[in-house]
Amino acid sequence: MSVSGDHPKDATKITGPLSIKFEWTPELVKIGTSRGAIHPSIGPLEISNGLAECNLKYRPGMILPDPADTRECLKWVGLSDQKIIEVEHKFNDLFPEYQEPKCGYDEKYQAYGRGYNEIRFPLIDRMLKLFIQGMHDDHKEFEYTHILALTMTIARDIRSITTRQMTKPVPKETCNGLTLYKKTLGIIGMGNIGRTVAEIFRGAFDAEIIAYDVFMPDNAWPHLDHKRVQDIQEVIKNADILSVHVPLTNETRDLISYKEIQSMKQNAILINAARGGIVNEADLTKALSEGHLWGAGLDCHEHEPPSFEKYGPLWENLNVVSTPHIGAATRQAQTASAMAAVNNLYEYLMSL
């Protein structure tokens, strides 16, 4: 776990493990965090004897104490025997041939979540060849509940009704939402999240499931009643709720554009909780302004965090529900993500 180069003898201590940063130059190694501590019982980071170390005060299987219980949290200080090397590297000084305008301090080696679109693989391969490992099922239960929340909010027209109530009473006879019962759920991307969303809609609403995926084997989802199609247009045209679960790549950018939205059912609901850029937002804004689609739920955007300056025209449609990529923004999810991420790095480093 040693890091080459000259290191300061005095340890630098910073609390907060959630998004650890490792700024590495030939002269200095410094650890910092890009986000605050997720739990007061997770302790300081330090550099000592050439090692980047972090005492998590956490062992697998243990339950973190209530954050409000300061005395109990303090008891946890120093309990963990796990050491972690950092997640991000400053590489411009080390490898000037790889300098790019957007490169610098944010080359992620361990991703919190499943998305890899922010990771530059050639640079990672050139640096330490660290094994990139996703979070597998750690986010799943939190993400699908957010997808369900977006869908139900749109279906029952809750945002529009709430907005109207701010100016005058809303007669209940003017509130006409959609039912989700026995509707057709279209899934693009049959990975863990897509499968779990399909299972929830199947169980809760007796939904018909139609799914499309380029890479999954033919026998994927053997225990879930669904229709697998080979043409993505078949999913788009037949779905009452279309939910996207693919990574952002050159092939998936603008996967859902004006043409695809126009081919969807008039009262369909579009959900994108995968990555910004998969749904063409300008085309979505245009289609909604023309009265197409019942509504759209977005937990990810091309520009994040989303702002009214960027998305005012889209958000003016009261059948749009937008959140700033918070599918896993629960205390439980953040804790699970941090623990899984550092464990991935720890296991890899111990295998070297």
C-alpha positions, 0 to 999 in steps of 0.5 A: 500500500505504499505510495512512491515519492517523498511524504511529509512526516506529520500526518494530515487529518481531515474528517469525512470519508464519503468522497476521498481525494488523493492528490499525488505529485512527486513531492507531496501526497495529501488526502482530502474529502470532496464531501462532508462526513456521512456519520460522526462515528467515521473518523479521521483520515491521515497520512503516515509512513508513506501510507494513505490511511483511514480509520473507518470505525466500522466493521462489516456486519456492524450497525452504525450508532445513531448520529445524534448519540455523540457519546456512543459515536465517540466510542467507535473511534479507532475500532476499525482495522481497515486501511484505505488508499485514496480514490482520486489522483492528480496526474498532470504533473506525473504524466504531462502527455495525458494532460487535457483541459478537463483533466486534473483532480477528478479522475475517479478510480473507485466509483460510488455507484454504477456509472462510469461515464466520468471515468477516463479508462486510458488514464486509469490504465496508465496510472496505477491500473487499479481495478474498477469495481462497481457497487453491485447491489448496494444502491439497488433498493434505494434507487428503485424506490426513487424511480417508483416515487418519480413515476407515481408523482407524475401519474397522479399529477401531484406537482401540478396539483400542489402548484395550483393549490398555492394560488387557490383551492383545487376542486377534486373533480378537476384532478384526473391522474393516471392509474399504474395498474396493469400498465406496460412498463418498458425497460431499456437496460436489463441490469440489476436496477432495471430488473428490480424496477420491473419486479416492483412494478410487476408485483405492485401493479401487475404490470406487463413488462417489455424489455430490451438489452443489447448485451444481456444473455437470452436467459436473463431474468428467468424468474420474471414474467416479461417479454424480451424484444430485439428492437428498441423501438418496440419498447418505446412504442408500446410502453406506458411507462418507459424507464431507462437503465443504461450507462452513458456511452457514445452509443447511448447519448441522445438515445431518446430524442424527439423522434423516439418521444414522438413515437411513444404513446400520447399519455406515456411517462418517461423516466430517466434515473440513469445518466444525463445525456441519454435523453435529449433534454431539448427534444424532451422540452419541445415534445412536452410543450407540444402536448406529447407525453403525460410527463417525465421524471428525471433524476439525472441531467446533462448539466449537474447540478441542474439549475433554473438557468439551464432547465427553466423551460423544461421545468415550466412544464408542470408534468415534469418532476426533476431531482438532482441525482438523489436516487441514493440520497438516503442516510442508509444508502450513503453509508452502504456506498462508502463502506462498499467503495472503500472495501473494494479498494482495500480488497484490491490493494491487499491482493497486490 
